Amino acid sequence: MPHQYHPRCYGIVPHSLSFAECRQYPAVVVTSFANPSFYGRRLRAMLGFAKNYFPSVLVVTPGHLYRHAYNLLHPEASISPLLMSLRYERHYIEEMLSQQSDILSEPHIIQKRWCDFVDKAGHQDFLCAMENLYNTCSTFQQAIDATTKQHLKNNVLVKHDLITTREVDRFLTQHFEEGVTFLLEELAMSLLFVQEGYRCILYPGKLFPALEQLILGQYPDEPEYFTQMIQVHVALRGAKRSIMA
C-alpha cells in the first residue's frame, strides 16, 4: 500500500503566533527542485495541507531562480543555465504538478512561475535592498555566507566526491558569489510575495537561519516587510528527515 503522509505544523516564526492566527492569512508555497518533499506523495500532502488550511495559496515554481543552481551543476554546458532551468521547470510542471490538478484547480489556489514576478513593481528595489543589507550589515553577511558555504558543500559534485579535494576548494571559491546571489534573490522575492499579500511561507522543514532573524527584526535597516512575514514549518509525517531549502 502506498505510504501516506500526514502533514502538520511544527513551528512558526514569529513564535508568538498560533497556527489558528496564521490560517487567516494567504500563504505561498515555493517548490524546491532540490527537495524530495516536493515530489510524489509528499508534494501532494504539502499542497493538500495548504489547500485545507489557508484562504488563498500561491504555488510558485522557481525555474528562473534556479539558473544559479544549474550554473553550479553544469558550468561548461553548451546552453545557458537559464534555459536549462526553465526547461526543467516546464518538465516539473508537466510531470509533477499536473498530477495534482484536482488541488491546483481549486478556486483559491493560484499557480505561477518565478519569472511571472521578476518584472513586477518593487522586485528590483527589494533585490537592491537585500544587496545593500548584505554589504552594510556584517551579521547578516556572516549568516548568508555560512548558508552559502553549506549549500555549496551539499552540491552533488562535492557531496558525492565527483571532484578532487583541490577541485572542491576551487569550486567553493569560484561559485561562492553566485551562491550568495541565489539567497539574496530568494529573499527579495519573498518580500514581493508579502507585498502581494502572501504573508505566510509554507515549507516542509526549516528555511535558512537568516530568514528567521529577518522575520524577528534582528538586523538593522532591514526591509520592513520581513516583520510582516510568517514562516510556517510543515512536518510531513513519515519523511525520514528534515530538509533545508
Backbone hydrogen bonds, N-H to C=O, Kabsch-Sander energy under -0.5 kcal/mol:
donor,donor_aa,acceptor,acceptor_aa,energy
6,H,237,R,-0.8
8,R,235,A,-1.8
10,Y,233,H,-2.2
11,G,233,H,-0.9
13,V,231,Q,-2.3
17,L,14,P,-1.6
22,C,18,S,-1.9
23,R,19,F,-1.8
24,Q,21,E,-1.1
25,Y,22,C,-2.0
27,A,56,S,-2.9
28,V,200,C,-2.9
29,V,58,L,-3.1
30,V,28,V,-0.5
31,T,29,V,-0.7
31,T,60,V,-2.3
33,F,31,T,-0.5
35,N,32,S,-1.2
38,F,35,N,-2.2
39,Y,36,P,-1.2
42,R,39,Y,-1.0
43,L,39,Y,-1.2
44,R,40,G,-1.8
45,A,41,R,-2.3
46,M,42,R,-2.4
47,L,43,L,-2.6
48,G,44,R,-2.5
49,F,45,A,-2.2
50,A,46,M,-2.0
51,K,47,L,-2.6
52,N,48,G,-2.3
53,Y,49,F,-1.5
54,F,50,A,-1.6
57,V,108,H,-2.7
58,L,27,A,-2.7
59,V,57,V,-0.6
59,V,110,I,-3.3
60,V,29,V,-2.7
60,V,58,L,-0.6
61,T,112,K,-1.8
63,G,61,T,-0.7
66,Y,62,P,-2.0
67,R,64,H,-1.1
68,H,65,L,-1.6
70,Y,66,Y,-2.4
71,N,67,R,-1.4
72,L,68,H,-1.2
73,L,69,A,-1.8
74,H,70,Y,-2.7
77,A,74,H,-1.8
84,M,80,S,-2.3
85,S,81,P,-2.6
86,L,82,L,-2.5
87,R,83,L,-2.1
88,Y,84,M,-2.2
89,E,85,S,-2.4
90,R,86,L,-2.2
91,H,87,R,-2.2
92,Y,88,Y,-2.9
93,I,89,E,-2.6
94,E,90,R,-2.4
95,E,91,H,-2.8
96,M,92,Y,-2.8
97,L,92,Y,-1.6
98,S,93,I,-1.6
99,Q,96,M,-0.8
100,Q,97,L,-1.7
101,S,98,S,-1.2
103,I,100,Q,-1.0
104,L,100,Q,-2.6
105,S,101,S,-1.6
106,E,103,I,-1.7
109,I,106,E,-2.0
110,I,57,V,-3.1
112,K,59,V,-2.9
112,K,110,I,-0.5
114,W,61,T,-2.8
116,D,113,R,-1.7
117,F,114,W,-2.0
118,V,114,W,-0.7
120,K,117,F,-1.7
123,H,120,K,-1.7
126,F,122,G,-2.6
127,L,123,H,-2.3
128,C,124,Q,-2.4
129,A,125,D,-2.2
130,M,126,F,-2.2
131,E,127,L,-2.2
132,N,128,C,-2.3
133,L,129,A,-2.3
134,Y,130,M,-2.3
135,N,131,E,-1.9
136,T,132,N,-1.4
137,C,133,L,-2.3
138,S,136,T,-0.7
141,Q,137,C,-2.4
142,Q,138,S,-2.5
143,A,139,T,-1.9
144,I,140,F,-2.5
145,D,141,Q,-2.8
146,A,142,Q,-2.2
147,T,143,A,-1.9
148,T,144,I,-2.6
149,K,145,D,-2.4
150,Q,146,A,-1.9
151,H,147,T,-2.6
152,L,148,T,-2.5
153,K,149,K,-2.1
154,N,150,Q,-1.1
155,N,152,L,-1.3
158,V,155,N,-1.0
159,K,155,N,-3.3
160,H,156,V,-1.9
161,D,158,V,-1.6
162,L,157,L,-1.8
163,I,157,L,-0.9
168,V,164,T,-2.3
169,D,165,T,-2.0
170,R,166,R,-1.8
171,F,167,E,-2.8
172,L,168,V,-2.8
173,T,169,D,-1.8
174,Q,170,R,-3.0
175,H,171,F,-2.1
176,F,173,T,-0.6
179,G,175,H,-2.0
180,V,176,F,-2.1
181,T,177,E,-2.2
182,F,178,E,-2.0
183,L,179,G,-1.7
184,L,180,V,-2.5
185,E,181,T,-2.5
186,E,182,F,-2.1
187,L,183,L,-2.3
188,A,184,L,-2.4
189,M,185,E,-2.1
190,S,186,E,-1.6
191,L,187,L,-1.5
192,L,188,A,-1.5
193,F,189,M,-2.2
194,V,190,S,-1.7
195,Q,191,L,-2.4
196,E,192,L,-2.1
197,G,194,V,-1.6
198,Y,193,F,-2.8
199,R,197,G,-1.2
200,C,26,P,-2.0
201,I,230,I,-3.3
202,L,28,V,-2.4
202,L,200,C,-0.6
203,Y,232,V,-1.9
205,G,203,Y,-1.6
211,L,208,F,-1.4
212,E,208,F,-0.8
213,Q,209,P,-1.9
214,L,210,A,-2.1
215,I,211,L,-2.4
216,L,212,E,-1.7
217,G,214,L,-1.5
218,Q,213,Q,-2.7
222,E,219,Y,-1.2
226,F,223,P,-1.6
227,T,224,E,-1.2
228,Q,225,Y,-1.4
229,M,225,Y,-0.5
229,M,226,F,-1.2
230,I,199,R,-2.8
231,Q,13,V,-3.2
232,V,201,I,-3.0
232,V,230,I,-0.6
233,H,11,G,-3.0
233,H,231,Q,-0.6
234,V,203,Y,-2.8
235,A,8,R,-3.3
235,A,233,H,-0.5
236,L,234,V,-0.5
237,R,6,H,-1.0
237,R,235,A,-1.1
238,G,239,A,-0.5
239,A,236,L,-2.8
243,I,204,P,-0.6
245,A,206,K,-0.8
